């Protein structure tokens, strides 16, 4: 149940060292506050103790409202370990509030995703996979599914593609999802070549399928720089190179070795 704050220091600042506290700065006369309040209360009940809601009437606690720069209400601020870590102003719809909570309140799964993404960027794919697959016990969010698909693509492209089947362009990791989808679709297709340049493009796909990633990139880069190469499979060689760079990461030796020749071929 939400608490009407009497002691901000005890019920918010100190309490936020034990669990996240969502503070709703409101007033009785505020119509939007009366709309948002029940939404926050319902979401708190749904969270089953993951976080707690505290309500601060700005008329009764003007000093606190001033201290935390509340210039409009309703104003919602998340306190973790004594500090504001996220906030919004206005009576947002329930789905937007839910997304804000999902992004703002740390969970084991969200922390695992942060650590896994860092490991992925460093090229430590085994560690990233371990962190992500452990997090599946709690449930990966869409970003976690995309990251796991990128980690798994080399050994299980079919599963990787299935993990991003529902991904859309609003996701922060959309470039990874798009890379998995594009390469996964090309691994399945084996169209006939109608020209020498198309045959070279397909040779790159076969090399990639056989695990010769650097060899595939070299072939595709050659196609990109060749007359008519950008027309093959709707600029497929360029798109394949970019997809591989995304999946490998910018720090990977193969990416570093092929980035400059790729840029040269483009221009």
Rosetta silent file (secondary structure, phi, psi, omega in degrees, C-alpha in Angstrom):
SEQUENCE: XXXXXXXXXXXXXXXXXXXXXXXXXXXXXXXXXXXXXXXXXXXXXXXXXXXXXXXXXXXXXXXXXXXXXXXXXXXXXXXXXXXXXXXXXXXXXXXXXXXXXXXXXXXXXXXXXXXXXXXXXXXXXXXXXXXXXXXXXXXXXXXXXXXXXXXXXXXXXXXXXXXXXXXXXXXXXXXXXXXXXXXXXXXXXXXXXXXXXXXXXXXXXXXXXXXXXXXXXXXXXXXXXXXXXXXXXXXXXXXXXXXXXXXXXXXXXXXXXXXXXXXXXXX
SCORE:     score description
SCORE:     0.000 S_00000001
   1 L     0.000  143.048  178.029    0.000    0.000    0.000 S_00000001
   2 L   -66.900  153.212  178.631    1.231    3.547   -0.725 S_00000001
   3 E  -114.021  138.488  171.174    2.327    5.649    2.215 S_00000001
   4 E   -86.274  113.554 -169.874    1.518    9.323    2.791 S_00000001
   5 L   -64.803  127.628  171.949    4.923   10.621    3.774 S_00000001
   6 L  -105.529  -44.056  177.870    5.248   12.105    7.236 S_00000001
   7 L  -118.676  100.754 -176.881    9.048   11.810    7.557 S_00000001
   8 H   -62.071  -40.406 -178.769   10.705   12.131    4.140 S_00000001
   9 H   -60.902  -43.274 -176.498   14.142   11.312    5.511 S_00000001
  10 H   -81.463  -45.308 -171.083   12.998    8.067    7.114 S_00000001
  11 H   -85.673  -15.099  178.341   10.287    6.885    4.730 S_00000001
  12 H  -118.839  -63.030 -174.434   12.019    7.801    1.454 S_00000001
  13 H   -61.275  -55.455 -178.862   15.736    8.506    1.821 S_00000001
  14 H   -68.235  -41.431 -178.264   16.567    5.803    4.357 S_00000001
  15 H   -63.882  -30.210 -176.979   13.997    3.336    3.002 S_00000001
  16 H   -71.269   -8.493  172.928   15.419    3.649   -0.528 S_00000001
  17 H   -80.421  -13.600  179.774   18.607    1.953    0.663 S_00000001
  18 L  -101.370  -36.104  176.744   16.514   -1.178    1.220 S_00000001
  19 L  -159.752  157.736 -179.614   14.290   -1.085   -1.894 S_00000001
  20 E   -61.521  138.983  177.058   13.393    1.441   -4.624 S_00000001
  21 E  -117.040  121.013  175.016   10.924    4.126   -3.553 S_00000001
  22 E   -94.948  119.870 -177.702    8.691    5.790   -6.160 S_00000001
  23 E  -104.968  125.198  178.296    7.587    9.197   -4.890 S_00000001
  24 E  -103.158  104.764  175.054    4.396   10.773   -6.260 S_00000001
  25 E   -83.536  119.557 -170.923    4.417   14.540   -5.690 S_00000001
  26 E  -146.890  178.804  173.116    0.762   15.545   -5.906 S_00000001
  27 L  -152.078  151.374 -176.184   -2.026   17.785   -4.548 S_00000001
  28 L   -61.787  -35.535 -176.272   -5.713   17.240   -3.894 S_00000001
  29 L   -77.965   -7.408 -173.773   -6.762   20.052   -6.249 S_00000001
  30 L   -88.134  111.377 -179.680   -4.731   18.616   -9.163 S_00000001
  31 H   -60.431  -50.129  178.820   -6.928   16.750  -11.675 S_00000001
  32 H   -59.244  -30.929  177.864   -4.070   14.930  -13.471 S_00000001
  33 H   -63.457  -38.982 -179.016   -2.762   13.838  -10.060 S_00000001
  34 H   -71.565  -21.170  175.286   -6.056   12.102   -9.341 S_00000001
  35 H   -79.094  -45.502 -175.983   -5.731   10.305  -12.688 S_00000001
  36 H   -73.489  -35.529 -174.899   -2.141    9.156  -12.188 S_00000001
  37 H   -51.695  -53.258  179.886   -2.426    8.204   -8.516 S_00000001
  38 H   -61.672  -31.214  177.739   -4.579    5.058   -8.991 S_00000001
  39 H   -64.004  -47.773  179.337   -2.311    3.922  -11.856 S_00000001
  40 H   -63.034  -40.173 -179.225    0.754    4.073   -9.608 S_00000001
  41 H   -64.912  -40.913  179.028   -1.096    2.343   -6.773 S_00000001
  42 H   -66.190  -40.382 -179.834   -2.212   -0.503   -9.043 S_00000001
  43 H   -69.557  -34.155  176.205    1.301   -0.984  -10.420 S_00000001
  44 H   -63.427  -44.486  179.287    2.756   -0.997   -6.904 S_00000001
  45 H   -62.652  -37.810 -179.842    0.337   -3.765   -5.900 S_00000001
  46 H   -67.996  -29.190 -176.198    1.241   -5.688   -9.050 S_00000001
  47 H   -71.613  -14.407  177.753    4.984   -5.423   -8.286 S_00000001
  48 L    53.638   46.504  173.723    4.551   -7.599   -5.161 S_00000001
  49 L    88.440    5.022  179.340    7.049   -5.634   -3.095 S_00000001
  50 L   -67.208  -31.601  175.813    9.662   -4.984   -5.787 S_00000001
  51 E  -149.410  167.675 -177.569    9.270   -1.242   -5.053 S_00000001
  52 E  -126.289  144.279  179.744    7.209    0.985   -2.784 S_00000001
  53 E  -100.055  130.346  174.886    5.057    4.016   -3.533 S_00000001
  54 E  -123.128  136.856 -177.288    5.236    7.113   -1.324 S_00000001
  55 E  -111.346  129.858 -179.877    2.916   10.104   -1.813 S_00000001
  56 E  -119.935  112.808  176.708    4.025   13.642   -0.992 S_00000001
  57 E   -75.857  115.381 -173.691    1.363   16.360   -0.879 S_00000001
  58 L   -67.783  -21.011  176.570    3.215   19.436   -2.173 S_00000001
  59 L   -72.423  -35.541 -179.920    0.923   21.754   -0.193 S_00000001
  60 L   -84.525  -21.896 -176.023    1.912   20.066    3.070 S_00000001
  61 L  -131.195   59.207 -178.706    5.573   19.627    2.101 S_00000001
  62 H   -63.740  -32.484 -179.734    6.506   22.694    0.075 S_00000001
  63 H   -64.693  -40.705  179.416   10.079   22.573    1.373 S_00000001
  64 H   -69.074  -41.483  178.320   10.601   19.046    0.011 S_00000001
  65 H   -60.337  -40.732  178.044    9.006   19.963   -3.313 S_00000001
  66 H   -66.997  -42.836 -179.063   11.367   22.932   -3.576 S_00000001
  67 H   -59.077  -38.083 -177.460   14.385   20.858   -2.591 S_00000001
  68 L  -101.092   20.397  170.186   13.690   18.349   -5.385 S_00000001
  69 L    55.139   44.846  176.239   12.819   21.059   -7.957 S_00000001
  70 L   -81.329  108.918 -177.696    9.184   20.070   -8.422 S_00000001
  71 L  -107.025  -12.351  177.409    7.865   22.713  -10.808 S_00000001
  72 L  -151.223  152.658 -179.717    4.762   20.880  -12.028 S_00000001
  73 L  -130.120  153.613   -0.080    2.554   18.081  -10.750 S_00000001
  74 L   -70.025  142.722  174.764    2.072   15.231  -10.792 S_00000001
  75 E  -122.376  127.932 -176.638    5.829   14.725  -10.574 S_00000001
  76 E  -117.402  127.749 -178.567    7.140   11.209  -10.064 S_00000001
  77 E  -130.453  137.258  178.243   10.694   10.529   -8.896 S_00000001
  78 E   -98.952  126.229  177.335   12.430    7.237   -8.241 S_00000001
  79 E  -107.302  127.391  174.522   14.769    7.103   -5.254 S_00000001
  80 E  -133.892  127.151 -179.104   17.459    4.428   -5.033 S_00000001
  81 L    53.357   39.639  172.439   20.140    4.493   -2.323 S_00000001
  82 L    86.791   -2.466 -176.474   19.044    7.939   -1.221 S_00000001
  83 E  -128.003  155.731  174.910   19.176    9.672   -4.614 S_00000001
  84 E   -76.116  123.276 -179.203   16.814   10.385   -7.512 S_00000001
  85 E  -110.401  -15.685  177.900   17.739    8.036  -10.349 S_00000001
  86 E  -164.769  156.609 -177.605   14.826    8.639  -12.743 S_00000001
  87 E  -163.675  163.534  170.668   11.727   10.836  -12.976 S_00000001
  88 E  -154.172  161.991  179.902    8.874   12.097  -15.120 S_00000001
  89 E  -126.998  138.933  178.072    6.221   14.811  -14.934 S_00000001
  90 L   107.465  162.169 -178.812    2.586   14.596  -15.970 S_00000001
  91 L   -86.411   83.020  179.649   -0.192   11.999  -15.957 S_00000001
  92 L   -70.525  151.858  173.471    1.283    9.444  -18.350 S_00000001
  93 L   -62.412  156.914 -176.194   -0.868    6.531  -19.606 S_00000001
  94 H   -54.516  -43.095 -176.237   -0.457    3.272  -17.706 S_00000001
  95 H   -64.070  -37.049  177.506    1.587    1.595  -20.460 S_00000001
  96 H   -69.169  -38.788  177.210    4.103    4.445  -20.506 S_00000001
  97 H   -64.588  -40.261  179.426    4.383    4.375  -16.719 S_00000001
  98 H   -61.852  -43.395  179.279    4.913    0.623  -16.876 S_00000001
  99 H   -65.371  -38.520  177.469    7.712    1.046  -19.433 S_00000001
 100 H   -61.311  -45.761  178.840    9.295    3.754  -17.283 S_00000001
 101 H   -61.534  -44.090 -179.149    9.267    1.469  -14.258 S_00000001
 102 H   -60.142  -38.310 -178.532   10.713   -1.432  -16.252 S_00000001
 103 H   -79.778  -32.262 -170.143   13.585    0.754  -17.443 S_00000001
 104 H   -90.035  -32.967 -174.780   14.195    2.632  -14.211 S_00000001
 105 L   -92.252  119.878 -177.934   13.976    0.007  -11.467 S_00000001
 106 L   -68.335  135.670  172.787   16.954   -2.331  -11.363 S_00000001
 107 L  -126.936  171.062  177.391   16.240   -6.067  -11.340 S_00000001
 108 H   -59.678  -39.548 -179.221   18.549   -9.067  -11.511 S_00000001
 109 H   -67.316  -42.027 -179.116   17.657   -9.452  -15.179 S_00000001
 110 H   -67.777  -37.769  177.242   18.315   -5.793  -16.007 S_00000001
 111 H   -66.519  -38.931  177.359   21.644   -5.852  -14.178 S_00000001
 112 H   -63.662  -37.296  179.055   22.600   -9.031  -16.010 S_00000001
 113 H   -64.628  -42.978  178.629   21.742   -7.326  -19.304 S_00000001
 114 H   -59.906  -46.212 -179.127   24.015   -4.366  -18.508 S_00000001
 115 H   -67.326  -38.895 -179.246   26.891   -6.691  -17.630 S_00000001
 116 H   -67.500  -39.690  179.226   26.230   -8.914  -20.665 S_00000001
 117 H   -65.156  -38.348  176.844   26.177   -5.950  -23.046 S_00000001
 118 H   -64.338  -42.750  178.019   29.489   -4.761  -21.640 S_00000001
 119 H   -64.332  -40.161  178.330   30.966   -8.246  -22.062 S_00000001
 120 H   -60.185  -44.808 -179.387   29.586   -8.415  -25.618 S_00000001
 121 H   -64.630  -29.662  178.721   31.229   -5.089  -26.484 S_00000001
 122 H   -83.199   -6.300 -178.133   34.549   -6.404  -25.123 S_00000001
 123 L    87.193    9.733 -179.460   34.237   -9.526  -27.251 S_00000001
 124 L   -90.885   75.745 -172.369   33.691  -11.828  -24.257 S_00000001
 125 H   -69.065  -36.417  179.794   30.846  -13.778  -25.841 S_00000001
 126 H   -63.286  -41.209  178.200   30.948  -16.770  -23.486 S_00000001
 127 H   -66.456  -42.972  179.071   30.543  -14.489  -20.480 S_00000001
 128 H   -60.261  -43.687 -179.814   27.749  -12.564  -22.196 S_00000001
 129 H   -63.705  -43.220  179.886   25.941  -15.784  -23.015 S_00000001
 130 H   -60.182  -44.528  179.821   26.302  -17.084  -19.454 S_00000001
 131 H   -63.902  -42.300 -176.988   24.886  -13.869  -18.003 S_00000001
 132 H   -71.300  -40.873 -178.375   21.980  -13.784  -20.449 S_00000001
 133 H   -72.812  -26.964  172.038   21.019  -17.430  -20.119 S_00000001
 134 H   -67.736  -38.882 -178.264   21.086  -17.117  -16.336 S_00000001
 135 H   -68.921  -20.292 -179.082   18.776  -14.125  -16.641 S_00000001
 136 L   -63.963  -20.325  177.156   16.243  -16.146  -18.656 S_00000001
 137 L   -63.593  -32.522  178.144   15.135  -17.724  -15.397 S_00000001
 138 L   -91.349  -23.470  179.793   13.694  -14.322  -14.458 S_00000001
 139 L   111.845  111.451  178.467   12.716  -13.465  -18.006 S_00000001
 140 L   -75.510  139.360  173.251   14.683  -11.520  -20.581 S_00000001
 141 L   -80.563  175.331 -177.451   13.219   -8.262  -21.829 S_00000001
 142 H   -55.981  -36.088  177.914   13.246   -7.507  -25.588 S_00000001
 143 H   -65.919  -40.437  178.370   16.732   -5.977  -25.402 S_00000001
 144 H   -64.075  -37.726  178.455   18.045   -9.079  -23.647 S_00000001
 145 H   -65.117  -40.090  178.902   16.514  -11.307  -26.311 S_00000001
 146 H   -65.241  -44.293 -178.941   18.207   -9.321  -29.068 S_00000001
 147 H   -64.369  -41.303  177.710   21.572   -9.446  -27.337 S_00000001
 148 H   -63.581  -38.119  179.089   21.261  -13.185  -26.747 S_00000001
 149 H   -62.330  -38.383  179.210   20.369  -13.681  -30.419 S_00000001
 150 H   -67.502  -37.447  179.007   23.565  -11.875  -31.435 S_00000001
 151 H   -67.469  -38.537 -174.097   25.629  -14.042  -29.091 S_00000001
 152 H   -85.567  -12.945 -168.206   24.044  -17.275  -30.363 S_00000001
 153 L   -56.295  -41.183 -176.009   23.973  -16.471  -34.063 S_00000001
 154 L   -61.575  -34.240 -176.395   27.283  -18.105  -34.956 S_00000001
 155 L  -105.154  -21.503 -178.420   26.351  -21.518  -33.560 S_00000001
 156 L  -146.339   70.844 -175.928   22.554  -21.546  -33.740 S_00000001
 157 H   -60.341  -31.594 -179.144   21.265  -19.046  -36.319 S_00000001
 158 H   -65.045  -45.448  177.540   17.766  -20.544  -36.330 S_00000001
 159 H   -66.209  -38.795  179.475   17.297  -19.968  -32.606 S_00000001
 160 H   -59.163  -45.478 -179.659   18.907  -16.539  -32.930 S_00000001
 161 H   -64.454  -38.748 -179.633   16.414  -15.499  -35.589 S_00000001
 162 H   -64.015  -30.581 -179.134   13.495  -16.774  -33.514 S_00000001
 163 H   -69.473  -23.511 -178.432   14.591  -14.590  -30.592 S_00000001
 164 L  -108.973   17.115 -177.076   14.209  -11.407  -32.661 S_00000001
 165 L   -62.206  -29.557 -178.227   10.978  -12.335  -34.429 S_00000001
 166 L  -103.393    3.694 -177.856    9.039   -9.694  -32.472 S_00000001
 167 L   -68.056  148.074  176.961   11.735   -6.997  -32.385 S_00000001
 168 L  -135.461  175.149 -172.090   10.912   -3.606  -33.897 S_00000001
 169 L   -68.994  -11.455  178.489   12.713   -0.403  -34.773 S_00000001
 170 L   -78.716  -12.629 -178.659   11.857    1.264  -31.452 S_00000001
 171 L   -74.998  137.420 -179.687   14.225   -1.065  -29.622 S_00000001
 172 L   -57.880  -31.263 -177.957   17.579    0.444  -28.670 S_00000001
 173 L   -99.928   23.108 -178.572   19.367   -2.671  -29.992 S_00000001
 174 H   -53.152  -40.418  179.750   17.426   -2.779  -33.262 S_00000001
 175 H   -56.389  -35.617  176.624   20.629   -2.733  -35.417 S_00000001
 176 H   -68.004  -43.891 -179.684   21.645   -6.061  -33.838 S_00000001
 177 H   -62.309  -43.427  179.543   18.186   -7.550  -34.409 S_00000001
 178 H   -63.386  -36.444  178.836   18.167   -6.368  -38.017 S_00000001
 179 H   -65.140  -44.140  178.702   21.628   -7.895  -38.525 S_00000001
 180 H   -62.312  -44.868 -179.707   20.487  -11.262  -37.204 S_00000001
 181 H   -62.467  -45.798 -176.447   17.383  -11.204  -39.392 S_00000001
 182 H   -64.602  -51.611 -177.819   19.250  -10.216  -42.545 S_00000001
 183 H   -65.665  -38.247  178.761   22.073  -12.744  -42.224 S_00000001
 184 H   -61.372  -39.813  179.990   19.680  -15.468  -41.082 S_00000001
 185 H   -69.255  -34.986 -178.829   17.507  -14.998  -44.158 S_00000001
 186 H   -75.883  -27.526  177.270   20.498  -15.100  -46.504 S_00000001
 187 H   -67.798  -29.248 -179.155   21.870  -18.293  -44.959 S_00000001
 188 H   -79.367  -34.319 -174.299   18.621  -20.065  -45.838 S_00000001
 189 L   -82.398  143.698  175.689   18.391  -18.834  -49.416 S_00000001
 190 L  -138.607   65.830 -178.287   20.462  -20.348  -52.224 S_00000001
 191 L   -70.995  159.793  176.950   19.325  -18.506  -55.369 S_00000001
 192 L   -78.186  146.068  179.948   20.921  -19.145  -58.710 S_00000001
 193 L   -88.804  132.649  179.237   23.522  -16.677  -59.946 S_00000001
 194 L  -102.511   -4.466  179.577   22.748  -14.862  -63.180 S_00000001
 195 L  -152.332  168.396 -179.419   26.077  -13.067  -63.440 S_00000001
 196 H   -64.723  -38.524 -179.472   29.666  -13.318  -62.288 S_00000001
 197 H   -68.093  -35.778  175.953   29.174  -10.591  -59.676 S_00000001
 198 H   -66.685  -37.155  178.846   26.134  -12.407  -58.248 S_00000001
 199 H   -63.374  -39.639  178.595   28.184  -15.608  -58.072 S_00000001
 200 H   -65.769  -38.886  177.231   30.853  -13.832  -56.026 S_00000001
 201 H   -60.484  -44.472  178.804   28.188  -12.501  -53.675 S_00000001
 202 H   -66.988  -32.664  175.808   26.870  -16.032  -53.166 S_00000001
 203 H   -61.549  -37.237  176.560   30.418  -17.279  -52.614 S_00000001
 204 H   -63.530  -41.195  178.084   30.617  -14.851  -49.713 S_00000001
 205 H   -62.459  -42.135  179.673   27.424  -16.281  -48.250 S_00000001
 206 H   -64.763  -40.630  177.760   28.822  -19.804  -48.513 S_00000001
 207 H   -62.091  -42.778  179.862   32.059  -18.763  -46.818 S_00000001
 208 H   -63.285  -42.658  178.741   30.072  -17.156  -44.022 S_00000001
 209 H   -61.161  -34.372 -178.962   27.929  -20.278  -43.645 S_00000001
 210 L   -83.631    0.558  176.619   31.117  -22.376  -43.393 S_00000001
 211 L    93.999    2.627  178.522   32.487  -20.175  -40.612 S_00000001
 212 L   -91.104   77.710 -173.340   35.021  -18.218  -42.681 S_00000001
 213 H   -66.351  -46.650 -178.950   33.802  -14.816  -41.533 S_00000001
 214 H   -64.747  -39.076  177.395   36.839  -12.820  -42.618 S_00000001
 215 H   -62.733  -40.302  178.201   36.865  -14.568  -45.995 S_00000001
 216 H   -63.119  -43.986  179.758   33.195  -13.741  -46.483 S_00000001
 217 H   -61.552  -41.692 -179.549   33.780  -10.098  -45.646 S_00000001
 218 H   -62.301  -40.393  178.560   36.643   -9.849  -48.118 S_00000001
 219 H   -65.787  -46.606 -178.829   34.458  -11.269  -50.884 S_00000001
 220 H   -64.242  -38.955  178.211   31.551   -8.968  -50.045 S_00000001
 221 H   -62.277  -39.427  177.250   33.826   -5.923  -49.843 S_00000001
 222 H   -63.338  -39.607  178.178   35.122   -6.791  -53.312 S_00000001
 223 H   -64.654  -43.673 -179.782   31.531   -7.018  -54.551 S_00000001
 224 H   -57.238  -40.412 -177.179   30.671   -3.630  -52.987 S_00000001
 225 L   -85.513   -1.505 -177.971   33.546   -2.005  -54.848 S_00000001
 226 L   -92.871  150.400  176.768   32.843   -3.683  -58.197 S_00000001
 227 L   -56.728  127.664  179.676   30.718   -2.195  -60.994 S_00000001
 228 L    81.381   -5.137 -176.505   27.125   -3.295  -60.474 S_00000001
 229 H   -65.033  -32.326 -177.602   27.924   -4.864  -57.119 S_00000001
 230 H   -72.867  -15.568 -179.673   25.623   -2.593  -55.136 S_00000001
 231 H   -85.309  -16.526 -177.338   22.642   -3.742  -57.225 S_00000001
 232 L   -70.477  126.891  178.874   23.041   -7.424  -56.297 S_00000001
 233 L    50.960   42.070  177.439   20.381   -8.521  -53.780 S_00000001
 234 L    53.033   54.392  179.420   19.407   -4.872  -53.210 S_00000001
 235 L    67.444   33.224 -174.761   22.867   -3.882  -51.961 S_00000001
 236 H   -60.918  -35.827 -178.430   23.130   -7.195  -50.123 S_00000001
 237 H   -65.433  -43.479  177.597   26.940   -7.235  -49.898 S_00000001
 238 H   -63.496  -45.949 -179.532   27.056   -3.876  -48.135 S_00000001
 239 H   -63.221  -36.977  178.871   24.219   -4.851  -45.813 S_00000001
 240 H   -65.937  -41.764  178.957   25.913   -8.175  -45.033 S_00000001
 241 H   -61.207  -47.633 -179.514   29.176   -6.441  -44.125 S_00000001
 242 H   -62.420  -39.940  178.943   27.435   -4.005  -41.803 S_00000001
 243 H   -62.059  -43.261  179.532   25.462   -6.858  -40.201 S_00000001
 244 H   -65.461  -41.645  178.104   28.650   -8.824  -39.519 S_00000001
 245 H   -59.357  -40.956  178.282   30.356   -5.743  -38.050 S_00000001
 246 H   -62.479  -43.679 -176.219   27.389   -5.298  -35.694 S_00000001
 247 H   -72.695  -32.532  178.755   27.494   -8.920  -34.575 S_00000001
 248 H   -78.596  -35.213 -174.164   31.262   -8.983  -34.114 S_00000001
 249 L    93.538  151.670 -174.721   31.498   -5.591  -32.425 S_00000001
 250 L   -68.049  -23.550 -177.787   33.804   -2.725  -33.308 S_00000001
 251 L   -85.742   -7.457 -177.458   36.654   -4.024  -31.118 S_00000001
 252 L   -68.245  138.561 -178.416   36.829   -7.426  -32.830 S_00000001
 253 H   -55.837  -37.370 -179.776   40.081   -7.959  -34.807 S_00000001
 254 H   -67.198  -41.767  176.619   38.162   -8.970  -37.945 S_00000001
 255 H   -60.421  -46.288 -178.493   36.046   -5.820  -37.799 S_00000001
 256 H   -63.907  -34.830 -179.416   39.133   -3.683  -37.320 S_00000001
 257 H   -73.120  -29.219 -172.601   40.897   -5.400  -40.209 S_00000001
 258 H  -103.709  -13.604 -176.828   37.965   -5.007  -42.613 S_00000001
 259 H   -59.976  -48.996 -177.089   36.464   -1.633  -41.710 S_00000001
 260 H   -64.974  -48.694  176.296   38.913    0.480  -43.727 S_00000001
 261 H   -57.801  -35.360  178.137   38.778   -1.670  -46.915 S_00000001
 262 H   -63.559  -47.326  179.813   34.963   -1.607  -46.587 S_00000001
 263 H   -62.630  -38.933  178.097   34.893    2.200  -46.363 S_00000001
 264 H   -63.025  -41.011 -179.788   37.267    2.448  -49.322 S_00000001
 265 H   -65.743  -31.922 -179.210   35.027    0.164  -51.392 S_00000001
 266 H   -68.987  -37.555 -171.606   32.010    2.304  -50.603 S_00000001
 267 L  -118.346    0.000    0.000   33.560    5.541  -51.770 S_00000001
